[in-house]
Amino acid sequence: MVIILGGPGSGKSVVALSLLGNLSRSGRRVLHATGSNSFTNTLRKIVVGSRSARAQEVFKYFNSFIGERKNALDVLICDEAHRIRETSVNRFTRADKRAAAKRQVEELIDVARVPVFLLDEHQVVRPGEMGTEAEIRSAAEAARCQVRVVHGQFRCGGSEHYDQWVLRLLGLSSLPPVQWSTLIADTDETYRVAALPSPEALESWLTMQNPGGGDTARIAAGYCWPWSDPVRTVTGKALVDDVAIGNWRRPWNAKPEKPVPDVPASHFWASDPRGFGQVGCIYTAQGFEYDWSGVIFGDDFVRRGDGWLARRDRSHDGQVRRASQEEFPALVRNTYKVLLTRGMKATAVHSTDPETQRFLERMCS
């Protein structure tokens, strides 16, 4: 078994798709699997074609392997493996499948002669996700697999300096937060960071970065506002401007099960040009990258003194709010880590909390 560890933008998914193509061409029985509806549907559309039967066969979900024959595949490529859950069973699972279910990580290991797991442990953002190197290694050793761990950068863009800056900013490193200008002094770093005083300024900054070019820009935010169903208007269904900061109001991206005319489906929010008009949440942004990134820190994660404070009562994320007292701060911290690491050329930030905004302004200087 192979475990490939890498941060955001390090090219893990490029490696995964290269493996898929090369192994398929050599006649191996190989599939790609993730735990993300958005990511899998995007791959089906872009790589193969969403209406192709081949797309449905090649790109699977982690919960697709209940009761499958041992070593049915030569290789199973588990992309975004931090999304692995304890079990594949849900309320839609048939009784016969339910009876055959094992731990999800065991199903993924057993179905292939060589399972490959690509993950970033700092992207665990939901209760019940358990895709860590330690958990996967333990399950592999119990199955008597030889384990090979690969550390490294396979980067196709982005900035290693910026990745380190984010880890330090959020307290995910043993090193303290550091000003961006200090970190990149005497380097040829081209990545840009900015802390802007308002969401209007953030949106304007992103708009100005791409005068007529082909770059992508998106705004994402912590899940600190309600997420309403679309409403009917005189012109048809429309999104609700739930994300309200002063006079600035924007809707969240469309809900997966609630399509709205002329608005991209949630799994295409990051790639469809029409996605710029909506604010992406963690469940939409994770797994994707765009050139220019705007991130709004909500009141669920604020800077107080020399540390961060995660506030359950300010979160509107029902899944995360149900997390234990120990889990909740880590999940919120990882949420912002994911949101902050989507941009490949630059990231601008704004916080709804004045003290946090002052801290971000110092760190971005």
N, C-alpha and C positions, 0 to 999 in steps of 0.2 A: 504494500500500500504506500502511496505517495501523498504527503501533505505539503502543499505549497503555501507559504506564508508571505503576504505582501500587503502594504498599505494601499489606500485609495489612489487610483490613477497609476498604479505600478504596473499595469498591464496583465493582471491575472486573467481577465476574461479574454484578452488577446491570445494568451497562452492556451487557455481552454479551447477556444475556437480553432486555433492552429492544430492542437492535438486531435480534435474532432475531425478536421478535414484530412490530415495526414493519415490517421489510423483508418478512416473510412476508405480512402483511396487504396490503402494496402490490403483491403479485404477483411479488416477486423470488425467484430461485432461491438460497436461502440455507441453510447448514447450520452447526451448532455442533460443534466438535471439541475434545477434550482428550487428554492422555496419561495420564489417571488412570482406572483401572477404577472406583474408589470414587466419584469425582466424577461420572463419566458415568452410572453406574447410579442414583445418587441423583437426578440431574436427570431421567432417564427416568421414575423413579417419581413424583417430586413434581410436575414440570411437565406431563407428558403422561399418565403411567400406564404402569408398567413392562411391562404385557402388551399395550400398544398397538403395532401395527405402525408407526404414525407415530413413536413414541418411538425405535424402532430406526433409522428413516430420518433423523430430524432430528439426533439426538445421536450423533456418530461419534467414532472415535479417530484420532489423528494418523497411524496406520499403515494407514488405510482407503483411501488414495488412490493406491496403486501402479498405474501404467499408466492412470490416468483421463485422459479427453480434456482437452486444454488449454482453459481458460475454460469448463468444463462448468457452473460455478456463476457467479452474479453476485457473491456474497459468501461467503467462508468465514471464520467467526469462530473464531479459535484461542485459546481460553481457557487459562489456566495455561501459556502458551507457553514458560516456562522449562523445561518438561518435554520439549521437542523433543529428539529423539535424532539421532545421525548418520545412521542408516538405519532404514527401516520393516521391513526383512527380519528375520525370526526363524526358529527351527527349524520352525515350522509353515507358513511361506510356501511356496506351490506353486511349482513350477519355472518356469512361465510368468510368474508375478508376479515371481519373483526376477530373471528376465532383464530385466524392464521397470523395475526399481527404480532410482531416483535417490537423491540425498541427500534426507532427509525434508523439510527446509526448502524445497527446490526443488519437491517434489511439492505442498506446501501452497500455495506461491506460484503455481504453474502452473495449478492446478485452478480458480482463481477470477479473475474480472476485478478484484475488489478483495479481497485477503486482509487480514484484521484480526488483529493479534497483541496480546494482553493479557498482560503479564508483570511479574514482580518478580524481578530478577536475584539477589537474596539468598535465593531459595528453590530454587536448584540444590542438591540434596542427594544425588544419585546419580552415580557415575561414568558418563560417556557422555552426560549431559544437556548440551546446548549452546545452550539458548535464551536468548541474550543479545541486547541491542540491536545490538551490533556485528556479530554473526554473521548476524542476520536482515537488517540493513541491507545488509551486503555481498552476501548472496544476492539481495536485491531489486534492488540496483543492477546486478548482473551480468545480471539478467533485464530490465534497462532499465525498471524500475518507478520511478515518481515516489514518493518516500517522505515520509510526513508523520508526525511524532512528536508525541504529545500527552503532556505532563506535567501532573499535577495530582491533586487529591483529589476523589473522587466519593463521599465517605464517607457511609455509612448508619449508622454507629455507631462505637464505639471511641474512641481518643484519639490525636491527633497528638503530644501531649507524650509519651505512653507509647511510641509508635513510635520517637521520637528517643532516649528513655531506653534502649530495648533496643539500638539501634544502638551507642550509646556504651558500654553495659554489656559488649557482646560484642566490642568493638574493630572494629566495622564502620563507624565514623565517625572522622574526623580529630580529633574532640574526645574528651577522656578521659572515663571513667565519672564519673557525677555522682549524688549522693544524690537520691532522688525528691523529698524535701521541699524541697530547694534548687531543683530544676528547676521545680517548680510554684508556688514562692513568688509571691505577688501575682497569682495566676491564679484562675479559677473552676473549675479542673479537678475533675471528680468521679470520674475513674478511680482505682481503688485497687490498691496493690501491698502484698505482705506476704512476709516470709521466715519460715517456720515451722520449729520445731526438730526435727520428726519427721514421717514420713509419716502417722502417726495424727492428728497435729495438723492436717496439710494436709487430710486427708479430712474431719475434723470441721469445719474452717473452711468447706469447700465445702458441706457438708450444712446448715450453719446459715444460709447466704445466701438460701435460698429456702423459707421456712416456708409451705408451701401454695400458692406461686405457680406460674407457668408457665415460669420460667427454666430454662435448661439448665446443667449443670455436668459437667465431665469432668476426669480426671487423665490426663496423658500423661507419658512418660518417655523419656530417651535409651535407645538400644538397647544396654543393658549387661547384659542377662540373657538366658539361652536362651529360645527360643520353642517350647515342646513341642507335639506333636500332642495332641488331646484323648484322654482315656483312658476305658476302659469301667469303670463302677462297677455296683454292685447296682441302682442306679436309672436306669442308662443312661449315655450319653456325657457327659463333663464336662471343663471346662477345667482346666488345671494351674496351680497358684499359683507361677508362675515368678519373678515379681518379688518378691524376698524381701529385706527390710531390717530386721534385727533380728527381732522377733516379728511384724512386719507383713508379710502375704503377700497378694498379689492376682494374678490371671491377666492375661496380655495379652488383648486382644480376640481374637475368633475368627479363625482363618486363613481366607482367602477360599475355599479349596478344601476346608475341613474344618468343615462346619456342625455346630452343637451345639444340641439342643432348648432352647427358651426363652432363647436367647442371640442377639442381633442379628447378622446377617451383617456382615462387616467394613465394607462400604460404607455401612451404616446405623448404625454405632457412635456417630457424633456426633449423630444425630438421634433415635434410638430411646431412650426413657427407660431401657431395660434396660442401656444402655451404661455407666451410672455404675459398675457393679460390676467393670468391667475397666479395665486400664491401656491407653491408646492408644499406639501407636508412631508414628513419623514417617510411615510409609506409609499409616496410617489417618487421622491427624489433618490431613495437608496438604490444603488446599483447603476446609476446613470451619471454621466458627466456632461458638462457644457462649458463653453469657453469663459464666459463672464458670469460670476455668481454673486448674488446679493443674499444676505442672511439676516433675518430679523430675530433677535433674541427676545423672547417673551418673558413675562414675569414668573415663569416656572423655574428659571435658572438665573440667579442674580449674584453679583459679586458683593461680598460683605467683608471688609477688612482685608485679610490676606488669603481668603478662601472663597469657594463657591457655596451657595445655598440652594438646594433643590426644594421647591415648594409644591407639595402635592395639591394644595387647595387652588393653585393657579393653573393647573393642567386641565385640559379638556380631552385628554387621551384616556378613554375608558380602560383600555388594556393596561396601560402603564400605571394608572391610578390604583389598580387592584394589586400592584406588585407589593412585596413585603417591604418593611421599613429598611432592610438592608439592600434590597434590589433597586428601589426607586431612584436614589441619587445616581447610581451607576448607569441606569437606563437613560435618564435624562441627559447626563453628561455625554454618553455615547451618541445620543440623538444629535446633539449639537456638533459633535465631532464629525458625524456623517454629513450634516448639512454644510459644514465649513470646508469639506474636502471634495466638493463637486466641481468647482471651477478649475479649469486647466490653464488659464492665463492670469486671472485676477479674482480677488474676493473682496467685497465691500460689506461692512456690517453696520447694524444699528440695533440699539437696545431700547426697549420701552421703559426701562428702569434707569433713572438719572445716574445713580452711583455706578452701575454697570457700564453705562455709556461713557462715563469719564475714564473708567479703567480701560475700556476698549480703545478710546482715543489715545491714551498713553502708549498702549502696546502697539498700535498701528503706526505710530510716529517714527 
